[in-house]
Amino acid sequence: MAINWFKYSAPSTFYGLAGKLVPFFAIPAAVLFAIGMYIGFFVAPVDAVQGEAYRIIFIHVPASILSMFLYLIMAGYAALGLIFNTRLSSMMATALAPTGALFAFISLWTGALWGKPMWGAWWVWDARLTSELILLFLYFGFIALHASIDDPRRADRAAALLAIVGSVNVPIIYFSVKWWNTLHQGSTIKFTGTSMHIAMQQAMFVTLLACWMYAVAVALVRVRSIILDRERTTQWVSELKEIA
């Protein structure tokens, strides 16, 4: 039996679907994060060069990847909302922004903890660090710009333009270690293979999957709140409040 997914493009129908999906992402996220941390901190061996300090990568790398990935997804939703005037797309972009900002902050914070023993400094104006900091400011700018405009539709359009323009920063972050002479090390895991111990790889990928599932769960919870706020004058929200 075919499912008409287009009906879920309406906020009223997506609200219920999002509520049902949250546990399917939130629970696995918690379990996978616990597994990833156990493998990373108790099973993975000590790095021959960096010692115990390298274990911060099991948080730093997933956070960095999610900070870039979520920005592109946010910009994509914002573009859909801008081009096709779809309300739910704009709501999803708004819902993703705080989580993306959180991962960008964690990336910078854990990078500082890793950089101190490796470089001897908490912060350097390295190409990748600087572009990641710009990404955090872009998230903050998106959130602040959206909040500063009273009309939600005008706010969606203005924030969408910022998100789309700011997306050019993501490839700059990714390729910065190749384009410039930078202190930040290059990618450890490549398509051509890796020298990482299998336990290190397992911890990295499990934690990355956990962060992705967490991001989806939180975005779904947040978009439900946004839907209720935006649709508060509609009949279906009034009926929902009466039932509750």
Secondary structure as the mmCIF struct_conf table of DSSP 4:
data_model
#
loop_
_struct_conf.conf_type_id
_struct_conf.id
_struct_conf.beg_label_comp_id
_struct_conf.beg_label_asym_id
_struct_conf.beg_label_seq_id
_struct_conf.end_label_comp_id
_struct_conf.end_label_asym_id
_struct_conf.end_label_seq_id
HELX_RH_3T_P HELX_RH_3T_P1 TRP A 5 SER A 9
BEND BEND1 ALA A 10 ALA A 10
HELX_RH_AL_P HELX_RH_AL_P1 PRO A 11 TYR A 38
HELX_RH_PI_P HELX_RH_PI_P1 ILE A 39 VAL A 43
BEND BEND2 ALA A 44 ALA A 44
HELX_LH_PP_P HELX_LH_PP_P1 PRO A 45 VAL A 46
STRN STRN1 ASP A 47 ASP A 47
TURN_TY1_P TURN_TY1_P1 ALA A 48 GLN A 50
STRN STRN2 GLY A 51 GLY A 51
HELX_RH_3T_P HELX_RH_3T_P2 GLU A 52 ILE A 56
HELX_RH_AL_P HELX_RH_AL_P2 ILE A 57 PHE A 84
HELX_RH_AL_P HELX_RH_AL_P3 ARG A 87 TRP A 119
BEND BEND3 GLY A 120 TRP A 122
HELX_RH_AL_P HELX_RH_AL_P4 ALA A 127 SER A 148
BEND BEND4 ASP A 150 ASP A 151
HELX_RH_AL_P HELX_RH_AL_P5 PRO A 152 GLY A 166
TURN_TY1_P TURN_TY1_P2 SER A 167 VAL A 168
HELX_RH_AL_P HELX_RH_AL_P6 ASN A 169 TRP A 179
BEND BEND5 TRP A 180 TRP A 180
BEND BEND6 LEU A 183 HIS A 184
BEND BEND7 THR A 188 ILE A 189
STRN STRN3 LYS A 190 LYS A 190
TURN_TY1_P TURN_TY1_P3 PHE A 191 THR A 192
STRN STRN4 GLY A 193 GLY A 193
BEND BEND8 MET A 196 MET A 196
HELX_RH_AL_P HELX_RH_AL_P7 ILE A 198 ARG A 230
TURN_TY1_P TURN_TY1_P4 GLU A 231 THR A 233
BEND BEND9 THR A 234 THR A 234
HELX_RH_AL_P HELX_RH_AL_P8 GLN A 235 ILE A 243
#
